[in-house]
Amino acid sequence: MKKHVDLNADYQPESFTFRDTAQVEEIISRYPEGRQRSATMPLLDLAQRQMAEDGAKATPPFGGWIPRAAMDEIARILDLPKIKVYEVATFYSMYNLAPVGKYLVQVCTTTPCWLCGAGDIKKACEDHLGIKTGENTKDGMFTVVEVECLGACVNAPMIQINDDFYEDLSPLRMKDILSALKDGKDVPVGSQTGRKCSMSAAGPTSLEDLAKKVGVV
């Protein structure tokens, strides 16, 4: 369940306008006449991404989130009662309804990741950033949250930062990633141990790959 969101907080902007009106129209056009309310979710995502673009240029920076004004604008565009948009936005965890850091660190703690050390990964994030899970760093760079399964169980433990997955993590590597992102450095996504896709941690297992590995072919 998402924590309580204050739609009247001081950080809420008074207005919101979509910059890419052509994309708004394209999203709505995906749905049959009379079914435009189905565009609610992709329009919420578009609003969150626009806020992330704005936040990347702000001082201090912030990440993607959806203000009440954006939800009201979506309701106006789709000719819906505002509460219908609020219901969707407050239900799904992928929508942030309050300001978050430029880098939203989502730590998966579902069973496979937890058994592979997700608790240590979460602690590494908290210790390195000096915050608790659910908090933002004062410089606006990071937010750490705990999430349910992200679907990369084979490469556990793993996290998602914004749109990218970082897999096969260790506490030390987690801290290195956070430091690199803060310094504006590129960080390779995916497995942090060089594992190819979801290959066995012990190496290739198909007969052809195994034969090549041992030099038979």
N, C-alpha and C positions, 0 to 999 in steps of 0.2 A: 504494500500500500504506500502511495506517495504521501510525504509529510504535508502538513497544512501549508497552503500557499496564500499569501496575503495579496489579493488583487487590488488593494487600495494602498499598498506600501509607497513610501516616498520615492523609491527607485522606479516606479511605474511611469513611463512617459505619457504625455497627454494625448499623443496621436501617433499613428503609424500608417505609412503608405508603401505599397509594393513598388519597387523601382522597375522591375521587369514585368510590365503589364502584359506583354506578349506571352510570357511564360504562364502567367495566371490564366489567360484565355485558353492556352493550349491544354493546361491541366483540366480545366472545366470541360473542354471539348471531348475529353476521353470518355465521358459518361453520357448515356442517353438522355434525351429531353425528359425533364421531370425527375431525374436522378442526380441533379447537381450536388446534392448534399454529400454524395460520395467523394467529392473533391475536398472535403474538410481536412482529411489527414494529410494529403500531399501539400495542401496550402499551408497547414501548420508547419510542416517540414520546411517549406520555402521561406516562411517568415523566420524560422529559427536560423536558417542558413544566412539570410540577409543580415540578421543581428550579429552573427559571427563575423561577417565581412566588416561590419561597422566596428565591432569590438577589436578586431586585429589592428585597427588604425587609432584606437583610443588610448589615452593615458590616464590611469592605468588601463591595460587591456582587459577585455572580457570575452567570454565565449558565447556560443549561440544559445539564446533563450527566447521565449515567446511572451511578450508583454500582453497585458489585458487589452491594450489598444489594438494589437494585432488580431487578437481573437474577435474583438468587436468588428474590425474591418472585414474579416472573413465572413462573419455572420451577415454583414451588410451586403457583401458581394454575392453570397449564395442565397440571400433572402431567407435567412433562418433566425429563429429566436436566439439570442446570445447564449442562453443556457445550453443549447444544443452543442455549441462549439466548446463551451467550458467543460461539458461532460466528457467529451472526447479527449481534450487536452489534459484534464486532470486524471484520466484513467490510465493512459499509456506512459510507461516510464521513459520512453525515448524522447518525450517532450519535457524540456526544462522550463519551468514557469517562474523562475527567479534567476538573477544573474549568477553565472558560473565562471570559472577561470577560463583563460584562453585555451588551456588544455584540460579537458574533462577526462580524468583517469577513472575508468570503470573497472573495478576489480571483481572478477568472477570468483564467487565463493561457493558455487554449487559442488556437489559431491566429488566428481573427478578432480576438479582443480583443488578442492580442499584437501583431498587425500595426497595430492602431489605438492602441497606446500603453499596454498593460497594464503593461509594465515600469515606466513612469513613474508609474502609479497606485500600484503596489506600493511604489515608492521613496518616494512622497509619504506613504503611510501610515507607513512605517518612520521616516522623518525626523520627521514631525509627532508621532508617539507615542513616539519614542525606544526602539523595540524592533525586533527582527528578526522576519521571518515565522516563525510557529510559537510566538511568545512572547506572554505576557500582560503588560499594564501593571501596575505595582505597586499602583495604586489600584483594581484589579479591574474597570475600566471596559471595557477593550478587549482582544481577541485578534485577531491577524491570521494568516490561513492562506491558502494557495494552493490553488485547486480547479480541477477540470476544467470543461468547458463547462456553463454554466447555462441555455443555451437562449435567450439574448437577443442573438444574434450581430449582428443588424441594427443594434442600438443600442450597439455596442461603442465604447469599452471600458466594462465594467460590473462591478458588484460586488453581492453579496448581504450584507445585514446583518440577522441573525436571519431573519425571514420576508420581508423587503422587498428589492426590486430598486432599484438606483440606476444609471441608464444615461446614455450620452452624457457621460461624465466627462472632466474635465481635472484635472491635478494640483492646481491652485488650488481648484477646486470640491470635490475630495476632501478637502482640508484643512478647508475651510469646513464640510463635512458633519460631520466628526469633531469639530470645535469646537462646533458646534451641539448635537450629541448629548450631549457632555460637559456642556454647560450646561443640558440638559433642554429644549431648544427643539425645536419641531416642524420636521421636514425633509420637503419634498415628495418622494414616491417617484416612481419611473419616470424618464423623461427629464429631465435637468437643463438642457436647452436649450429646452424647450418643444415638442419634437417630439411630435406626436400619434401614439400607439401606435408602429407600426413604419413610419410614413410615410417616404418618401424624404427624405434630409437636404436635398435641394434644394427640397422643397416638394411639394404634391399633384401627382399624375401622372394621375389619371383625367380624362377629357375634361370632365366636368361641373365638377369642382373647378377644373380649369385655366381653364375658360371664366369661372367666377366670379372667379378671381384676376385675370384680365386685363380684366374688366369687359364681356365679351361678353354675358353673361346677368345 
